[in-house]
């Protein structure tokens, strides 16, 4: 059985930026922010999908994309 999928711990600056982006008029940006913030609070993929009325695969895809992008940024710093 695979371990639950979560994003890494977010910095205060990242959290504030994501919260600000949650006010976006763009539905995709809003959904991504909601998923990342929920995951950072320890919600499981199935819980996030249920509460946001989207598929579990959508949640997984967004979390994986965030993790991948974060690793690239860590490597560059």
N, CA, C and O atoms as a GROMACS GRO file, in nm:
protein
  308
    1UNK      N    1   0.084  -0.118   0.000
    1UNK     CA    2   0.000   0.000   0.000
    1UNK      C    3   0.089   0.124   0.000
    1UNK      O    4   0.184   0.134   0.078
    2UNK      N    5   0.057   0.218  -0.088
    2UNK     CA    6   0.136   0.340  -0.098
    2UNK      C    7   0.106   0.435   0.017
    2UNK      O    8  -0.004   0.437   0.072
    3UNK      N    9   0.207   0.514   0.051
    3UNK     CA   10   0.189   0.616   0.156
    3UNK      C   11   0.098   0.727   0.102
    3UNK      O   12   0.096   0.753  -0.018
    4UNK      N   13   0.024   0.793   0.191
    4UNK     CA   14  -0.061   0.904   0.147
    4UNK      C   15   0.023   1.013   0.080
    4UNK      O   16   0.140   1.034   0.114
    5UNK      N   17  -0.038   1.082  -0.014
    5UNK     CA   18   0.030   1.186  -0.090
    5UNK      C   19  -0.003   1.323  -0.033
    5UNK      O   20  -0.120   1.360  -0.022
    6UNK      N   21   0.101   1.397   0.003
    6UNK     CA   22   0.084   1.533   0.055
    6UNK      C   23   0.191   1.623  -0.007
    6UNK      O   24   0.294   1.574  -0.053
    7UNK      N   25   0.166   1.754  -0.007
    7UNK     CA   26   0.271   1.848  -0.045
    7UNK      C   27   0.363   1.865   0.075
    7UNK      O   28   0.327   1.830   0.188
    8UNK      N   29   0.480   1.920   0.051
    8UNK     CA   30   0.574   1.946   0.160
    8UNK      C   31   0.520   2.061   0.246
    8UNK      O   32   0.423   2.127   0.209
    9UNK      N   33   0.582   2.082   0.360
    9UNK     CA   34   0.542   2.194   0.446
    9UNK      C   35   0.566   2.325   0.371
    9UNK      O   36   0.672   2.343   0.309
   10UNK      N   37   0.470   2.414   0.377
   10UNK     CA   38   0.480   2.543   0.307
   10UNK      C   39   0.536   2.650   0.400
   10UNK      O   40   0.508   2.650   0.520
   11UNK      N   41   0.614   2.739   0.344
   11UNK     CA   42   0.662   2.853   0.423
   11UNK      C   43   0.545   2.950   0.442
   11UNK      O   44   0.443   2.941   0.374
   12UNK      N   45   0.563   3.042   0.534
   12UNK     CA   46   0.459   3.142   0.558
   12UNK      C   47   0.436   3.225   0.432
   12UNK      O   48   0.321   3.256   0.398
   13UNK      N   49   0.542   3.259   0.363
   13UNK     CA   50   0.532   3.338   0.240
   13UNK      C   51   0.455   3.262   0.131
   13UNK      O   52   0.372   3.319   0.062
   14UNK      N   53   0.484   3.132   0.117
   14UNK     CA   54   0.414   3.049   0.019
   14UNK      C   55   0.265   3.039   0.054
   14UNK      O   56   0.179   3.049  -0.034
   15UNK      N   57   0.237   3.020   0.181
   15UNK     CA   58   0.098   3.010   0.225
   15UNK      C   59   0.022   3.138   0.194
   15UNK      O   60  -0.090   3.133   0.143
   16UNK      N   61   0.082   3.251   0.224
   16UNK     CA   62   0.017   3.380   0.197
   16UNK      C   63  -0.004   3.401   0.048
   16UNK      O   64  -0.108   3.452   0.006
   17UNK      N   65   0.095   3.363  -0.033
   17UNK     CA   66   0.083   3.377  -0.179
   17UNK      C   67  -0.030   3.288  -0.232
   17UNK      O   68  -0.106   3.330  -0.320
   18UNK      N   69  -0.040   3.167  -0.180
   18UNK     CA   70  -0.146   3.077  -0.224
   18UNK      C   71  -0.283   3.129  -0.181
   18UNK      O   72  -0.379   3.121  -0.258
   19UNK      N   73  -0.293   3.181  -0.060
   19UNK     CA   74  -0.420   3.237  -0.014
   19UNK      C   75  -0.461   3.355  -0.101
   19UNK      O   76  -0.579   3.372  -0.133
   20UNK      N   77  -0.364   3.438  -0.140
   20UNK     CA   78  -0.393   3.551  -0.228
   20UNK      C   79  -0.439   3.501  -0.365
   20UNK      O   80  -0.531   3.558  -0.425
   21UNK      N   81  -0.376   3.396  -0.414
   21UNK     CA   82  -0.414   3.340  -0.544
   21UNK      C   83  -0.551   3.275  -0.540
   21UNK      O   84  -0.614   3.258  -0.645
   22UNK      N   85  -0.598   3.238  -0.422
   22UNK     CA   86  -0.732   3.180  -0.409
   22UNK      C   87  -0.840   3.284  -0.440
   22UNK      O   88  -0.957   3.248  -0.455
   23UNK      N   89  -0.802   3.409  -0.450
   23UNK     CA   90  -0.898   3.513  -0.487
   23UNK      C   91  -0.899   3.538  -0.638
   23UNK      O   92  -0.964   3.631  -0.686
   24UNK      N   93  -0.828   3.455  -0.710
   24UNK     CA   94  -0.818   3.469  -0.856
   24UNK      C   95  -0.954   3.445  -0.922
   24UNK      O   96  -1.036   3.368  -0.872
   25UNK      N   97  -0.975   3.512  -1.032
   25UNK     CA   98  -1.097   3.491  -1.111
   25UNK      C   99  -1.084   3.367  -1.198
   25UNK      O  100  -1.184   3.314  -1.248
   26UNK      N  101  -0.962   3.320  -1.216
   26UNK     CA  102  -0.937   3.202  -1.297
   26UNK      C  103  -0.969   3.076  -1.216
   26UNK      O  104  -0.908   3.051  -1.112
   27UNK      N  105  -1.063   2.999  -1.265
   27UNK     CA  106  -1.109   2.880  -1.192
   27UNK      C  107  -0.998   2.778  -1.171
   27UNK      O  108  -0.991   2.714  -1.066
   28UNK      N  109  -0.911   2.761  -1.270
   28UNK     CA  110  -0.803   2.663  -1.258
   28UNK      C  111  -0.703   2.705  -1.150
   28UNK      O  112  -0.658   2.622  -1.071
   29UNK      N  113  -0.668   2.832  -1.147
   29UNK     CA  114  -0.577   2.883  -1.044
   29UNK      C  115  -0.638   2.866  -0.906
   29UNK      O  116  -0.571   2.821  -0.813
   30UNK      N  117  -0.764   2.900  -0.894
   30UNK     CA  118  -0.835   2.885  -0.767
   30UNK      C  119  -0.832   2.740  -0.720
   30UNK      O  120  -0.801   2.712  -0.604
   31UNK      N  121  -0.865   2.646  -0.809
   31UNK     CA  122  -0.869   2.504  -0.774
   31UNK      C  123  -0.731   2.454  -0.732
   31UNK      O  124  -0.720   2.381  -0.633
   32UNK      N  125  -0.628   2.493  -0.805
   32UNK     CA  126  -0.492   2.450  -0.770
   32UNK      C  127  -0.454   2.498  -0.630
   32UNK      O  128  -0.399   2.422  -0.550
   33UNK      N  129  -0.483   2.623  -0.603
   33UNK     CA  130  -0.449   2.680  -0.471
   33UNK      C  131  -0.524   2.608  -0.360
   33UNK      O  132  -0.466   2.576  -0.256
   34UNK      N  133  -0.652   2.582  -0.382
   34UNK     CA  134  -0.732   2.513  -0.281
   34UNK      C  135  -0.675   2.375  -0.252
   34UNK      O  136  -0.668   2.333  -0.137
   35UNK      N  137  -0.636   2.304  -0.356
   35UNK     CA  138  -0.583   2.169  -0.340
   35UNK      C  139  -0.450   2.171  -0.266
   35UNK      O  140  -0.429   2.092  -0.174
   36UNK      N  141  -0.361   2.260  -0.305
   36UNK     CA  142  -0.229   2.266  -0.240
   36UNK      C  143  -0.242   2.306  -0.094
   36UNK      O  144  -0.177   2.248  -0.007
   37UNK      N  145  -0.326   2.404  -0.065
   37UNK     CA  146  -0.345   2.446   0.074
   37UNK      C  147  -0.407   2.334   0.158
   37UNK      O  148  -0.366   2.310   0.271
   38UNK      N  149  -0.506   2.265   0.102
   38UNK     CA  150  -0.570   2.155   0.175
   38UNK      C  151  -0.470   2.043   0.203
   38UNK      O  152  -0.467   1.988   0.313
   39UNK      N  153  -0.388   2.011   0.104
   39UNK     CA  154  -0.287   1.906   0.123
   39UNK      C  155  -0.185   1.947   0.228
   39UNK      O  156  -0.141   1.864   0.308
   40UNK      N  157  -0.147   2.074   0.229
   40UNK     CA  158  -0.049   2.121   0.327
   40UNK      C  159  -0.103   2.115   0.470
   40UNK      O  160  -0.027   2.113   0.566
   41UNK      N  161  -0.236   2.112   0.482
   41UNK     CA  162  -0.300   2.103   0.614
   41UNK      C  163  -0.321   1.957   0.656
   41UNK      O  164  -0.378   1.930   0.762
   42UNK      N  165  -0.275   1.864   0.572
   42UNK     CA  166  -0.284   1.723   0.607
   42UNK      C  167  -0.406   1.649   0.556
   42UNK      O  168  -0.428   1.534   0.594
   43UNK      N  169  -0.485   1.712   0.472
   43UNK     CA  170  -0.601   1.643   0.416
   43UNK      C  171  -0.555   1.542   0.312
   43UNK      O  172  -0.465   1.570   0.233
   44UNK      N  173  -0.617   1.426   0.312
   44UNK     CA  174  -0.584   1.321   0.217
   44UNK      C  175  -0.647   1.352   0.081
   44UNK      O  176  -0.740   1.432   0.070
   45UNK      N  177  -0.593   1.287  -0.021
   45UNK     CA  178  -0.641   1.308  -0.158
   45UNK      C  179  -0.791   1.287  -0.167
   45UNK      O  180  -0.862   1.368  -0.227
   46UNK      N  181  -0.841   1.180  -0.109
   46UNK     CA  182  -0.985   1.150  -0.117
   46UNK      C  183  -1.069   1.257  -0.048
   46UNK      O  184  -1.178   1.291  -0.095
   47UNK      N  185  -1.020   1.310   0.064
   47UNK     CA  186  -1.093   1.415   0.135
   47UNK      C  187  -1.099   1.543   0.051
   47UNK      O  188  -1.203   1.608   0.042
   48UNK      N  189  -0.986   1.578  -0.009
   48UNK     CA  190  -0.980   1.699  -0.091
   48UNK      C  191  -1.073   1.685  -0.211
   48UNK      O  192  -1.150   1.776  -0.242
   49UNK      N  193  -1.066   1.571  -0.279
   49UNK     CA  194  -1.150   1.548  -0.397
   49UNK      C  195  -1.298   1.558  -0.361
   49UNK      O  196  -1.377   1.619  -0.434
   50UNK      N  197  -1.335   1.500  -0.250
   50UNK     CA  198  -1.475   1.504  -0.207
   50UNK      C  199  -1.518   1.647  -0.175
   50UNK      O  200  -1.626   1.689  -0.218
   51UNK      N  201  -1.438   1.720  -0.101
   51UNK     CA  202  -1.478   1.854  -0.059
   51UNK      C  203  -1.478   1.954  -0.174
   51UNK      O  204  -1.555   2.050  -0.172
   52UNK      N  205  -1.394   1.932  -0.275
   52UNK     CA  206  -1.388   2.025  -0.388
   52UNK      C  207  -1.463   1.974  -0.511
   52UNK      O  208  -1.463   2.039  -0.616
   53UNK      N  209  -1.526   1.859  -0.498
   53UNK     CA  210  -1.607   1.800  -0.606
   53UNK      C  211  -1.525   1.783  -0.734
   53UNK      O  212  -1.565   1.826  -0.842
   54UNK      N  213  -1.410   1.718  -0.718
   54UNK     CA  214  -1.328   1.686  -0.835
   54UNK      C  215  -1.277   1.543  -0.818
   54UNK      O  216  -1.299   1.481  -0.714
   55UNK      N  217  -1.210   1.493  -0.919
   55UNK     CA  218  -1.162   1.355  -0.911
   55UNK      C  219  -1.035   1.345  -0.826
   55UNK      O  220  -0.961   1.442  -0.809
   56UNK      N  221  -1.013   1.226  -0.773
   56UNK     CA  222  -0.891   1.202  -0.696
   56UNK      C  223  -0.768   1.216  -0.786
   56UNK      O  224  -0.663   1.261  -0.742
   57UNK      N  225  -0.782   1.177  -0.913
   57UNK     CA  226  -0.670   1.189  -1.006
   57UNK      C  227  -0.633   1.335  -1.030
   57UNK      O  228  -0.515   1.367  -1.043
   58UNK      N  229  -0.732   1.422  -1.036
   58UNK     CA  230  -0.704   1.566  -1.051
   58UNK      C  231  -0.623   1.616  -0.932
   58UNK      O  232  -0.525   1.688  -0.950
   59UNK      N  233  -0.662   1.576  -0.813
   59UNK     CA  234  -0.590   1.617  -0.692
   59UNK      C  235  -0.447   1.564  -0.696
   59UNK      O  236  -0.353   1.638  -0.669
   60UNK      N  237  -0.431   1.437  -0.731
   60UNK     CA  238  -0.297   1.378  -0.739
   60UNK      C  239  -0.210   1.452  -0.842
   60UNK      O  240  -0.094   1.483  -0.815
   61UNK      N  241  -0.268   1.481  -0.958
   61UNK     CA  242  -0.192   1.549  -1.064
   61UNK      C  243  -0.142   1.686  -1.017
   61UNK      O  244  -0.027   1.722  -1.042
   62UNK      N  245  -0.227   1.760  -0.950
   62UNK     CA  246  -0.189   1.894  -0.903
   62UNK      C  247  -0.082   1.885  -0.794
   62UNK      O  248   0.012   1.964  -0.794
   63UNK      N  249  -0.096   1.790  -0.703
   63UNK     CA  250   0.004   1.773  -0.598
   63UNK      C  251   0.138   1.732  -0.659
   63UNK      O  252   0.242   1.786  -0.623
   64UNK      N  253   0.136   1.635  -0.751
   64UNK     CA  254   0.260   1.591  -0.816
   64UNK      C  255   0.327   1.706  -0.890
   64UNK      O  256   0.449   1.721  -0.884
   65UNK      N  257   0.249   1.787  -0.960
   65UNK     CA  258   0.305   1.902  -1.034
   65UNK      C  259   0.369   2.001  -0.938
   65UNK      O  260   0.476   2.055  -0.966
   66UNK      N  261   0.305   2.025  -0.825
   66UNK     CA  262   0.359   2.118  -0.726
   66UNK      C  263   0.489   2.065  -0.668
   66UNK      O  264   0.587   2.139  -0.654
   67UNK      N  265   0.491   1.937  -0.635
   67UNK     CA  266   0.612   1.874  -0.578
   67UNK      C  267   0.726   1.880  -0.679
   67UNK      O  268   0.839   1.913  -0.643
   68UNK      N  269   0.697   1.848  -0.804
   68UNK     CA  270   0.799   1.850  -0.909
   68UNK      C  271   0.856   1.990  -0.928
   68UNK      O  272   0.978   2.007  -0.938
   69UNK      N  273   0.770   2.090  -0.932
   69UNK     CA  274   0.815   2.228  -0.949
   69UNK      C  275   0.896   2.272  -0.827
   69UNK      O  276   0.996   2.343  -0.841
   70UNK      N  277   0.854   2.232  -0.708
   70UNK     CA  278   0.926   2.269  -0.585
   70UNK      C  279   1.067   2.212  -0.585
   70UNK      O  280   1.162   2.279  -0.543
   71UNK      N  281   1.082   2.089  -0.632
   71UNK     CA  282   1.214   2.026  -0.636
   71UNK      C  283   1.306   2.101  -0.732
   71UNK      O  284   1.425   2.118  -0.703
   72UNK      N  285   1.253   2.145  -0.844
   72UNK     CA  286   1.334   2.221  -0.940
   72UNK      C  287   1.379   2.352  -0.878
   72UNK      O  288   1.494   2.393  -0.895
   73UNK      N  289   1.290   2.418  -0.807
   73UNK     CA  290   1.324   2.546  -0.744
   73UNK      C  291   1.426   2.527  -0.633
   73UNK      O  292   1.517   2.609  -0.618
   74UNK      N  293   1.414   2.419  -0.556
   74UNK     CA  294   1.511   2.390  -0.450
   74UNK      C  295   1.649   2.365  -0.510
   74UNK      O  296   1.751   2.407  -0.455
   75UNK      N  297   1.651   2.298  -0.623
   75UNK     CA  298   1.777   2.267  -0.690
   75UNK      C  299   1.846   2.394  -0.738
   75UNK      O  300   1.969   2.404  -0.733
   76UNK      N  301   1.768   2.491  -0.784
   76UNK     CA  302   1.824   2.615  -0.838
   76UNK      C  303   1.870   2.711  -0.729
   76UNK      O  304   1.950   2.800  -0.756
   77UNK      N  305   1.820   2.694  -0.606
   77UNK     CA  306   1.859   2.789  -0.501
   77UNK      C  307   1.985   2.749  -0.429
   77UNK      O  308   2.030   2.820  -0.338
   0.00000   0.00000   0.00000
